[in-house]
Amino acid sequence: MDQAKGAPIWATKKGKYNPENTQKFDLKHTKLEVVFDWQKQQLIGTATLTLAPHFYPQTELVLDAKGMELTAVQLIGKDILRLQYEYDGRKLAIKLPKTFHRDDELMVQVQYVAKPNEIKIKGSNAIEADKGLYFVNPYEKEPFKPRQIWTQGETEANSCWFPTIDAPNVKTTQEMFITVENDLLTLSNGKLVASVKNVNGTRTDHWKQDKPHAPYLFMMAVGKYSVVRDQWRNVNVDYYVEKEYAQYAKAIFGRTPEMMEYFSKILDYPFPWDKYSQVVVRDFVSGAMENTSASVFMEQVQVDNRYLLDDNWDNIIAHELLHHWFGDLVTCESWANLPLNESFANYGEYLWQAHKYGRAEADYLWRDELQNYLAESETKQEPLIRYRYQDKEEMFDSHSYSKGCLIMHMLRNYVGDEAFFASLQQYLKKYAYKKAEIHDLRLMFEEVTGEDLNWFFDQWFMSAGHPQLAVRDSVSNQELILTVAQQQDTTYTPLYRLPLYVDIWVKGKKQRHHIDITEREQTFRFPVAATPELVLFDGETQLLGTVEHPKSPARLIYQLQHSDRLLAKLAAAEALQIRLEQDPAVKGALFAALADDQWQIRQVAADAFADYTGEDLATIADKLKNLALNDEKSLVRASAINALAGKVPPSFFVKTMNDSSYTVLANSMYAYANAGGDEPAQLFEKYENSNNLLVVKALAEFYAYAQVPNKIDWYVDKMSRKSGYELSYLFNNFGAYLLEQPEKVRKQGINYLAEIARGNPNHNTRVSAYAALQLFEGIDDLKLSIREAEKDERVLQYYRLMKE
Ligand SMILES: [Zn+2]
């Protein structure tokens, strides 16, 4: 079909239909025996699979086995029988010696060499590569990097290191025999049941998980780790970190047992696995991964106590943990149903925030989720559950994560807390160690509530887009007249049913009204004794969508001062900012907001005064100084410092540089330099040893901006310690620094970047270095090194993706 005129791209771009994997066989047990060849970056393995036909008789077994060299394929029985097979580098089709029926069990053994670096790769947003098995610093040539091996299975990459039926609707028990040098630790799913020293100086660890899970959740990690022990009920909880971070491991991960207790209770289902380990690895391809009983985290979660004053990693920790129910225990049957994993995991973050830190903190996170989704919706609008896509990696987007989280929250608001958790509890019990699709979830909610919920699931899970509402209100004859118009284009987006609350304040008293929006345009009338001070549409602040509701400054001020919902107050404070200079009442309200009980409001108010130039600047500056020095929340102190730049002498920021928070320190450095403080380069030198990203960034930007001489060694040192997005910032600042440096220095720096772009073992690092080199495109003598980097197919592929 041709693209309709004016149709958005997402409305016409359709991928192929992606069904659930057809279950010809049930995979019952997987036994793996593996050793590693660090020099060749290969795994030598034996996989022994126990299977039975699912229903229909079978004469052929097809396994996923990507990029392997096969040495033997045999049937294990009374005798060992060599089997005939065909192998195309991705699928292994094994001819069975007879017809197997569903009561027959068979044991097939594959001996193989996995060669992860020889597999063609393809990226996605969440998981940037899919070669399954990763060797970090295999030749021990990178000075600040430990030698490690780790795996990443989701979506279908574990079949790069063992032959399996690589689909999320498969569930198998597992045991793994991992042989390593004796000074290395191993981690895998389930329990460590034995550890045996071999005569050649190696050791074989035997890990066993007798509860079935999906092949994409299999994992291994190998490296030198400090293991910090913790416990929840009688379950071992371990944190695997690099030695220097052992002292901070409990500060970072230590709320895990409390989370396990909380989730076990609200789900009425105790944490179902043998143990819970969390391991940090270098150069990870994503933020974290919920491998059953052994989650992997990116190295950026290794932080010190000072970092934790500003922020923590609770969200990502809660996310991976909640997956141990939604994802690992009950698994989406196909990638089309990925929201059954990810929407719950993101909602787990909300639930934990609300439980541990209060509703306001959770709502603040909710706002991020809405912003993530709305930002993505500008280029992409898809049904949450989508069977049509080009590539399964497309499913790992802000729809599956953020929009799904918001939908879970609306579902909870609609059915009520008791019904919401009762439905989840029964869903988990019914589908434990099995798979599910979205209809299973709907049916469970319908069973519990006794109510048809097709309308809810259809509009939110099965359709694209979101409501775009225009709300108007007026008063006539002691009646408040509220009109709501749904303005979204209903060619591609449904006309929504939206049950929600309208809060009306009259004479200082709030009254809540329930409304059910079902029409394109609808009018609601409420009796009022006087003109309301405020009409707050969506009083629970839970609607996924956009709402345009014009309000006078007086009403916004009332909203800022009287609403009990953080998000309503925040929205008011933000809307008022533009009137700060011309409206004294607005200025008074934002000034008062600098002392609000909620730190997010104090922060927005401080931000509002950043460009303020009024006559009473001295009064404002005094109040901001007080915040900068004394506010209990470091992020408020940091915002106050930003707002003070240019309002107070630079010496003030020398004082705030002594703050315990890195954010405050970094902001003070920017403010001091921008305010023209004396000798900033000299003053900042004492921070050169810090490896905190904010401080390193402040220095890197300052050195580039001020062209401070002789900093190339400092940049190189920091670049060799960082990876991922942190390294990419540094490369860019380093490039900017080199632009104005003397010819000799510039050449030296460019050669450094070019060498990384050509030869670094990590493809993301190569891409970032290559991107930084683009700054020098016009310089002739560099063309050669750039052209050499361009020969690298992976660099090119990723660079193209980045440009898109
Ligand atoms: Zn997740």
Residues whose N, C-alpha, C, O or C-beta is under 5 A from the ligand:
A	BS01	ZN	E342 A345
